[in-house]
Amino acid sequence: MKDVLNAYVEQVARTFEDPRVASMVSDALERTLADTLTRDGDEYFVITGDIPAMWLRDSTTQLWPYLRMLGESPELSDIVAGVLRRQFRQIEHDPYANSFNPGPTGAHYEPDDLNDDPWVWEQKYEIDSLAFPLLLAHRWWKATGRTDVFNDRAHQVFRTIVAQFRLEQRHEELSPYRFVRPDAIPTETLVREGLGTPLGFTGMTWSGFRPSDDACTYGYNVPGNLLAAQGLRYLAEIATSCFADAALAQDALALSGELVAGVNEFGLVKHPTHGQIYAYEVDGLGGELLMDDANMPSLLSLPLLSPDVYDPEVYARTRAFVLGPDNPWWFSGTAASGVGSPHTRERRIWPIALSVEGLTSGSPERQRELVALQVATDAGTGRIHEAFDMDDPAQFSRPWFSWADSMFCELALEVAHPRS
């Protein structure tokens, strides 16, 4: 494994004149493997960095740069398999939870939350928590040809994911889920005693929280639904090839189509400057939120995460909206310009969004610029942070954010080792 990592880092070093790029990539790749992963039998528990819990989303994206290496390293393949086994076990335990403890420790982000399961760090229901492991499973399977993680537990978890997405199409009438955080700011709890804001039926599936872990303003998150639609297509392929379960595959494909149809009917809006674009969130009752968030899935990330279900023409117009001042969470300062998030204060740019901008740009030159920008805004730490001030990168949040590290690595590796 070490030889494989070194070979990729050496190619990065040959590609970029600034030696700091290869150094930061090398350190981040080694840090993720050495400091975020804990082996537990045939599973791996993955912390996010400076928070000692495992997010289903983060534990997928933290592995993103290694996926291109799986065919060359059986050890890396085993690690991803171990993470998948852990993810499946966590979804089996609680498909509404977004993050988990390494055991029944009783640790919680907020001890006064409605949910007090000792295995659960936080039970914020987010569509991406169920969808990202599907992307990881599909990428691992295609890269390695292995099927050993697709056991009876995984089979049942796939059924659970389809069933839950279907149930949450009718959240108002059917959902058992409630999230209440007493005395919290609005983005940290759900209104109406934990049910969330009112909804009309759209065919999309509901999410209580965004991938930022902030509460949705409106319950139908458009990039989340398109990620789920893509994940369901992958699920159907695995169900057919690995489980010979035609009924599950058919159900998953049908649901994927319903989500996309819901987005196309309710999630497209006419912007006065950009024309028809994707909304970030809608409620099926006329409520529309025009913005993008730095966290994935984002509107900006659609070609990267949802390649088979998004509309390229609508995306092109949406991208122009996202990467400019019409997006209320786009900031431009003396140090950098980029997308931020309501999760952090205004003026804060997120390196994750800079990496996503590069990975979806189709421009090697722009990718190089965005790698250099992240190196220049690390505040001399050699690490990629959650967010930094657009004028003063020394003002940053989260000294160790493994997801941001990995997305930076993925962008640098894409310049040095293009996938296509």
Legacy VTK file of the C-alpha trace (Angstrom):
# vtk DataFile Version 3.0
C-alpha trace
ASCII
DATASET POLYDATA
POINTS 420 float
0.000 0.000 0.000
2.802 2.404 0.899
4.437 1.896 -2.500
1.156 2.660 -4.264
0.616 5.853 -2.271
4.190 6.936 -2.917
3.830 6.392 -6.659
0.790 8.647 -6.811
2.432 11.313 -4.653
5.537 11.222 -6.835
3.395 11.894 -9.889
1.828 14.852 -8.054
5.355 16.122 -7.306
6.254 15.892 -10.993
3.046 17.679 -11.983
3.185 20.697 -9.676
6.183 22.989 -9.406
5.303 24.005 -5.853
6.683 21.236 -3.596
4.079 22.052 -0.968
1.366 20.421 -3.092
2.934 16.974 -3.013
3.865 17.401 0.636
0.309 18.282 1.639
-1.143 15.461 -0.456
1.271 12.953 1.056
0.604 14.110 4.615
-3.171 14.098 4.143
-3.287 10.639 2.541
-1.154 9.185 5.336
-3.002 11.078 8.083
-6.396 9.736 7.001
-5.192 6.148 7.064
-3.168 6.469 10.253
-5.323 8.757 12.391
-8.978 8.455 11.324
-9.288 4.685 10.867
-9.631 2.194 13.724
-9.892 -1.494 12.922
-12.655 -3.438 14.665
-12.567 -7.049 13.515
-13.330 -6.995 9.785
-14.700 -3.434 10.005
-13.182 0.032 10.181
-14.529 2.915 12.243
-13.703 6.325 10.729
-13.645 9.574 12.699
-14.091 12.898 10.860
-10.878 14.412 12.193
-11.335 16.585 15.267
-14.736 15.033 16.136
-14.561 11.462 17.546
-17.620 10.156 15.681
-18.251 8.472 12.329
-20.493 10.159 9.783
-21.868 7.983 6.985
-21.257 10.823 4.517
-17.803 11.838 5.698
-16.517 8.285 5.975
-17.359 7.865 2.285
-15.857 11.108 1.042
-12.752 10.704 3.207
-11.961 7.613 1.132
-12.577 9.279 -2.245
-8.925 9.793 -3.314
-8.020 6.180 -2.545
-10.695 4.732 -4.824
-8.561 5.333 -7.912
-5.870 3.138 -6.298
-7.955 0.073 -5.396
-6.929 -1.998 -8.394
-3.285 -1.607 -7.392
-3.588 -2.196 -3.646
-5.447 -5.154 -2.100
-4.822 -3.574 1.309
-6.674 -0.400 0.365
-9.447 -2.544 -1.081
-9.711 -4.353 2.256
-9.922 -1.025 4.111
-12.792 0.230 1.953
-14.536 -3.114 2.396
-14.185 -2.752 6.158
-15.657 0.742 6.079
-18.581 -0.506 3.994
-19.271 -3.301 6.483
-19.351 -0.742 9.280
-21.630 1.571 7.307
-24.056 -1.251 6.583
-24.135 -2.213 10.252
-24.795 1.396 11.243
-27.640 1.791 8.752
-29.095 -1.497 9.969
-28.972 -0.166 13.531
-30.609 3.202 12.776
-31.290 4.348 9.195
-32.246 7.832 10.435
-28.936 8.560 12.177
-26.190 10.509 10.456
-23.302 9.759 12.850
-22.315 7.027 15.262
-20.080 6.172 18.191
-17.500 3.354 18.024
-19.614 1.428 20.527
-22.556 1.956 22.884
-20.634 4.664 24.728
-23.564 7.013 25.227
-21.582 9.944 23.811
-23.747 12.535 22.043
-23.168 15.841 20.331
-26.034 17.157 22.469
-27.081 15.002 25.451
-30.531 16.636 25.557
-31.539 15.512 22.062
-34.770 13.559 21.729
-32.776 10.501 20.655
-30.662 8.916 23.406
-29.444 5.710 21.700
-25.957 5.030 23.159
-24.651 3.982 19.721
-25.765 7.239 18.051
-23.683 10.413 18.207
-26.394 12.397 16.410
-29.668 11.456 14.721
-30.035 14.173 12.115
-31.749 12.525 9.164
-29.985 13.438 5.926
-30.644 11.823 2.544
-26.941 11.684 1.789
-26.289 9.441 4.803
-28.048 6.598 2.980
-26.966 7.531 -0.542
-23.211 7.998 -0.133
-22.553 4.392 1.011
-24.273 3.237 -2.185
-21.817 5.269 -4.244
-18.901 3.871 -2.243
-20.126 0.284 -2.605
-20.549 0.649 -6.347
-17.134 2.259 -6.869
-15.442 -0.434 -4.735
-17.227 -3.257 -6.558
-16.440 -1.897 -10.019
-12.794 -1.223 -9.156
-12.092 -4.575 -7.526
-14.644 -7.066 -8.828
-15.112 -8.190 -5.228
-18.543 -9.017 -3.807
-17.709 -10.233 -0.310
-19.328 -7.241 1.439
-22.635 -7.993 -0.269
-23.895 -10.404 2.376
-27.347 -10.874 3.907
-26.943 -7.747 6.040
-26.073 -5.616 3.019
-29.003 -7.087 1.093
-31.425 -6.154 3.857
-29.844 -2.701 4.229
-30.431 -2.057 0.524
-34.084 -2.957 1.016
-34.212 -0.660 4.033
-32.788 2.271 2.055
-35.379 1.889 -0.697
-38.190 1.507 1.829
-37.121 4.565 3.812
-36.757 6.802 0.779
-40.251 5.675 -0.270
-41.756 6.278 3.160
-40.214 9.747 3.323
-41.874 10.678 0.043
-44.914 11.046 2.291
-43.199 12.424 5.345
-46.226 14.391 6.570
-48.518 11.368 6.701
-46.235 8.421 7.426
-42.909 9.312 8.988
-42.117 8.206 12.556
-39.055 10.464 12.638
-38.847 13.512 14.872
-35.828 15.614 15.820
-35.962 17.973 18.760
-32.967 19.759 20.273
-34.202 21.827 23.230
-33.329 25.534 23.310
-31.365 25.247 20.041
-30.894 27.815 17.310
-33.255 27.275 14.340
-30.704 25.410 12.198
-30.166 22.835 14.974
-33.719 21.589 15.461
-36.930 20.946 13.520
-40.142 22.922 13.946
-43.612 21.490 14.660
-42.353 19.330 17.533
-39.656 17.776 15.376
-41.675 17.095 12.211
-40.171 19.939 10.166
-41.679 22.611 7.953
-44.943 21.841 6.052
-44.782 19.935 2.759
-46.797 19.092 -0.299
-46.314 15.820 -2.178
-43.782 16.093 -5.022
-42.456 12.572 -5.585
-39.164 13.624 -4.003
-38.018 12.180 -0.695
-37.809 14.332 2.438
-34.708 15.271 4.412
-34.659 16.910 7.815
-31.120 18.197 7.494
-28.624 19.212 4.834
-25.182 17.654 4.349
-23.919 20.594 6.429
-25.952 19.120 9.328
-28.094 22.299 9.298
-31.871 21.965 9.252
-33.473 22.244 5.831
-35.500 25.393 5.239
-37.744 23.347 2.945
-37.855 19.558 3.220
-37.047 18.569 -0.344
-33.310 19.085 -0.870
-32.690 18.984 -4.614
-29.021 17.890 -4.745
-29.795 15.313 -2.056
-32.622 13.877 -4.140
-30.449 13.672 -7.231
-27.713 11.951 -5.208
-30.298 9.472 -3.947
-31.548 8.903 -7.494
-28.002 8.105 -8.624
-27.384 5.863 -5.631
-30.582 3.929 -6.338
-29.403 3.262 -9.885
-26.205 1.818 -8.452
-28.212 -0.189 -5.921
-30.261 -1.682 -8.737
-27.119 -2.734 -10.583
-25.727 -4.421 -7.470
-29.090 -6.045 -6.680
-29.189 -7.588 -10.137
-25.569 -8.718 -10.407
-24.743 -9.649 -6.818
-28.080 -10.709 -5.296
-30.090 -11.772 -8.367
-32.903 -9.737 -6.829
-34.861 -8.433 -9.797
-37.702 -7.129 -7.643
-35.378 -4.934 -5.557
-33.636 -3.668 -8.681
-36.934 -2.793 -10.323
-38.189 -1.000 -7.215
-34.955 0.977 -6.885
-34.999 2.042 -10.531
-38.641 3.051 -10.336
-37.993 5.130 -7.221
-34.956 6.748 -8.835
-37.167 7.817 -11.708
-39.762 9.232 -9.326
-37.150 11.347 -7.558
-35.820 12.743 -10.821
-39.335 13.454 -12.068
-40.091 15.263 -8.805
-36.981 17.398 -9.182
-37.861 18.228 -12.784
-41.424 19.196 -11.895
-40.906 21.024 -8.609
-37.170 21.699 -8.266
-36.582 23.884 -11.320
-37.126 27.633 -11.040
-36.894 30.577 -13.416
-34.171 32.965 -12.320
-34.420 36.509 -13.743
-30.740 36.544 -14.779
-29.733 32.925 -15.306
-32.926 31.391 -16.638
-34.168 27.985 -15.531
-31.935 26.606 -12.771
-32.095 24.051 -9.982
-33.380 25.299 -6.640
-31.491 24.144 -3.572
-34.647 23.279 -1.611
-38.392 23.345 -2.221
-41.470 22.328 -0.236
-44.053 21.425 -2.894
-46.214 24.304 -1.668
-44.523 27.100 -3.595
-41.560 27.612 -1.281
-38.227 27.785 -3.133
-34.715 28.414 -1.787
-32.172 29.692 -4.290
-28.648 29.116 -2.961
-25.963 26.491 -2.823
-24.031 25.107 0.110
-20.374 24.111 0.116
-21.098 20.672 1.552
-21.715 17.734 -0.770
-24.098 16.878 -2.252
-24.352 20.407 -3.567
-25.757 21.771 -6.784
-22.185 22.434 -7.850
-21.273 18.761 -7.341
-24.013 17.265 -9.558
-21.722 16.072 -12.407
-19.373 14.531 -9.859
-21.951 12.682 -7.752
-25.069 12.332 -9.914
-23.741 11.961 -13.470
-26.647 9.921 -14.862
-29.599 11.882 -13.478
-28.863 15.608 -13.815
-29.630 17.854 -16.785
-26.370 19.320 -18.181
-28.052 22.407 -19.638
-29.858 23.231 -16.411
-26.634 22.536 -14.530
-24.628 24.947 -16.679
-27.032 27.767 -15.837
-27.126 26.704 -12.185
-23.324 26.660 -12.038
-23.194 30.242 -13.280
-25.609 31.168 -10.493
-23.695 29.260 -7.807
-20.291 30.706 -8.704
-21.322 34.335 -8.496
-22.919 36.988 -6.317
-26.501 35.870 -6.992
-25.775 32.905 -4.725
-26.064 34.361 -1.198
-23.351 31.986 0.029
-20.717 32.900 -2.535
-18.037 35.215 -1.223
-15.230 37.109 -2.922
-12.363 38.716 -1.025
-8.716 39.591 -1.337
-7.542 36.056 -0.502
-10.054 33.970 -2.420
-13.493 33.665 -3.999
-15.731 30.672 -3.483
-18.816 29.081 -1.981
-19.460 29.122 1.754
-22.218 27.755 3.948
-24.827 28.923 6.464
-23.123 26.403 8.759
-20.292 28.890 9.248
-20.308 32.653 9.449
-20.552 34.931 6.447
-17.362 35.729 4.517
-16.114 32.158 5.053
-15.083 30.150 1.987
-15.006 26.351 2.136
-12.090 24.470 0.520
-14.430 21.536 -0.163
-16.340 23.797 -2.543
-13.083 24.943 -4.157
-12.172 21.304 -4.803
-15.631 20.545 -6.178
-15.444 23.596 -8.422
-12.207 22.241 -9.857
-13.388 18.654 -10.204
-16.494 19.779 -12.124
-14.776 22.485 -14.195
-13.528 20.358 -17.067
-10.483 22.635 -17.109
-7.048 21.328 -16.071
-5.863 24.920 -15.865
-8.636 25.874 -13.458
-7.961 22.738 -11.432
-4.323 23.751 -11.037
-5.377 27.249 -9.960
-7.694 25.859 -7.291
-5.030 23.493 -5.959
-2.643 26.446 -5.680
-5.327 28.560 -4.012
-5.870 25.981 -1.283
-2.149 25.711 -0.633
-1.942 29.499 -0.410
-4.820 29.725 2.079
-3.777 27.019 4.555
-2.584 29.682 7.051
0.821 28.008 7.129
-0.555 24.858 8.774
-0.090 22.410 5.910
-3.712 21.338 6.341
-6.997 22.043 4.609
-9.581 23.531 6.932
-13.366 23.587 7.040
-13.635 27.286 6.113
-11.512 30.426 6.091
-12.121 34.160 5.907
-12.157 35.469 2.349
-9.668 38.228 3.250
-7.677 36.547 6.025
-7.087 32.772 5.774
-5.521 32.826 9.256
-9.098 33.022 10.506
-10.329 29.485 9.928
-12.556 26.814 11.455
-11.659 23.206 12.316
-7.895 22.678 12.433
-8.338 19.075 11.268
-11.179 18.303 8.890
-10.437 15.051 7.101
-13.152 15.451 4.461
-11.551 18.707 3.269
-8.125 17.032 3.240
-9.435 14.244 1.034
-11.186 16.495 -1.463
-7.982 18.524 -1.854
-6.103 15.265 -2.502
-8.718 14.190 -5.025
-8.354 17.458 -6.938
-4.547 17.312 -6.979
-4.622 13.658 -8.010
-7.097 14.433 -10.786
-4.607 16.929 -12.239
-1.747 14.423 -11.976
-3.751 11.264 -12.793
-6.908 12.183 -14.784
-9.544 9.457 -14.493
-10.577 9.768 -18.123
LINES 1 421
420 0 1 2 3 4 5 6 7 8 9 10 11 12 13 14 15 16 17 18 19 20 21 22 23 24 25 26 27 28 29 30 31 32 33 34 35 36 37 38 39 40 41 42 43 44 45 46 47 48 49 50 51 52 53 54 55 56 57 58 59 60 61 62 63 64 65 66 67 68 69 70 71 72 73 74 75 76 77 78 79 80 81 82 83 84 85 86 87 88 89 90 91 92 93 94 95 96 97 98 99 100 101 102 103 104 105 106 107 108 109 110 111 112 113 114 115 116 117 118 119 120 121 122 123 124 125 126 127 128 129 130 131 132 133 134 135 136 137 138 139 140 141 142 143 144 145 146 147 148 149 150 151 152 153 154 155 156 157 158 159 160 161 162 163 164 165 166 167 168 169 170 171 172 173 174 175 176 177 178 179 180 181 182 183 184 185 186 187 188 189 190 191 192 193 194 195 196 197 198 199 200 201 202 203 204 205 206 207 208 209 210 211 212 213 214 215 216 217 218 219 220 221 222 223 224 225 226 227 228 229 230 231 232 233 234 235 236 237 238 239 240 241 242 243 244 245 246 247 248 249 250 251 252 253 254 255 256 257 258 259 260 261 262 263 264 265 266 267 268 269 270 271 272 273 274 275 276 277 278 279 280 281 282 283 284 285 286 287 288 289 290 291 292 293 294 295 296 297 298 299 300 301 302 303 304 305 306 307 308 309 310 311 312 313 314 315 316 317 318 319 320 321 322 323 324 325 326 327 328 329 330 331 332 333 334 335 336 337 338 339 340 341 342 343 344 345 346 347 348 349 350 351 352 353 354 355 356 357 358 359 360 361 362 363 364 365 366 367 368 369 370 371 372 373 374 375 376 377 378 379 380 381 382 383 384 385 386 387 388 389 390 391 392 393 394 395 396 397 398 399 400 401 402 403 404 405 406 407 408 409 410 411 412 413 414 415 416 417 418 419
